Amino acid sequence: MRLEMGPLNSVRPTMATHFREATERCKSHAGVTMPSFRCVRCKCTKLIKGRKSVVKGTGKFGYHCASCVDEIENPTPGGSR
């Protein structure tokens, strides 16, 4: 017996529907595919690249994102914060 393989919709429509629903839900899962964190200062979810801990030597108190670290280390004259 030989099965003809066709598009996913013609083989099992319920599987195709389930796959579409599952991938739609993934949009709301920030950080699932890429490691991320929430910046303590600006409260934005960012990738971990460039982050620095609030208290040096421990991540217990959270992290600052790369853009906030840049503002903290190199303040602009007049300062926005």
matplotlib code that plots the C-alpha trace (Angstrom):
import matplotlib.pyplot as plt

x = [0.0, 1.4, 0.4, 0.4, 2.0, 0.4, 0.1, -0.4, -4.0, -4.9, -3.3, -4.7, -6.5, -6.7, -2.9, -2.5, -5.0, -3.2, 0.1, -1.2, -2.8, 0.4, 2.6, 0.2, 0.5, 4.3, 4.2, 3.2, 6.1, 8.9, 12.2, 11.3, 13.6, 16.2, 17.3, 16.0, 15.4, 13.5, 15.6, 15.2, 15.7, 13.6, 11.3, 11.7, 12.3, 15.7, 18.2, 20.9, 23.7, 25.3, 23.4, 25.1, 23.9, 22.6, 24.8, 28.2, 28.8, 25.2, 22.2, 19.9, 18.8, 18.3, 20.1, 20.3, 20.1, 23.0, 21.3, 20.7, 24.3, 25.6, 23.5, 24.7, 28.4, 28.3, 25.7, 24.7, 25.0, 21.7, 20.6, 17.3, 16.8]
y = [0.0, 3.4, 6.7, 9.8, 12.7, 16.0, 19.4, 19.3, 20.5, 17.5, 14.9, 16.0, 19.3, 19.2, 19.0, 22.0, 23.9, 22.9, 24.0, 27.4, 28.0, 26.9, 29.2, 32.1, 31.7, 31.9, 35.6, 36.4, 34.4, 37.0, 35.4, 31.9, 31.6, 34.2, 34.7, 38.0, 40.0, 43.0, 46.1, 47.5, 51.1, 51.4, 48.3, 47.1, 43.5, 43.3, 40.6, 39.8, 41.1, 44.1, 43.9, 44.7, 43.8, 46.6, 45.4, 44.3, 40.6, 39.5, 39.3, 39.2, 42.8, 42.6, 44.1, 47.2, 46.9, 48.1, 51.4, 52.3, 51.2, 53.6, 56.4, 55.6, 55.4, 58.3, 60.9, 63.6, 67.2, 68.3, 64.7, 63.3, 61.5]
z = [0.0, -1.0, 0.6, -1.6, 0.3, -0.6, 1.1, 4.9, 4.5, 2.3, 4.6, 8.0, 8.2, 12.0, 12.2, 10.0, 12.1, 15.3, 13.9, 12.8, 16.2, 18.0, 16.0, 16.5, 20.2, 20.0, 19.1, 22.7, 24.2, 24.4, 25.1, 24.2, 21.2, 22.3, 25.9, 27.3, 30.5, 31.7, 32.3, 35.8, 34.7, 31.5, 32.1, 28.5, 27.5, 25.8, 24.7, 27.2, 25.0, 26.6, 29.9, 33.2, 36.7, 38.9, 41.8, 40.6, 41.2, 41.5, 39.3, 42.4, 42.0, 38.2, 35.2, 33.1, 29.3, 27.0, 26.2, 29.9, 30.7, 28.1, 29.5, 33.1, 32.1, 29.6, 30.8, 28.4, 29.5, 30.9, 31.3, 30.3, 33.7]

ax = plt.figure().add_subplot(projection="3d")
ax.plot(x, y, z, "-o")
ax.set_aspect("equal")
plt.show()
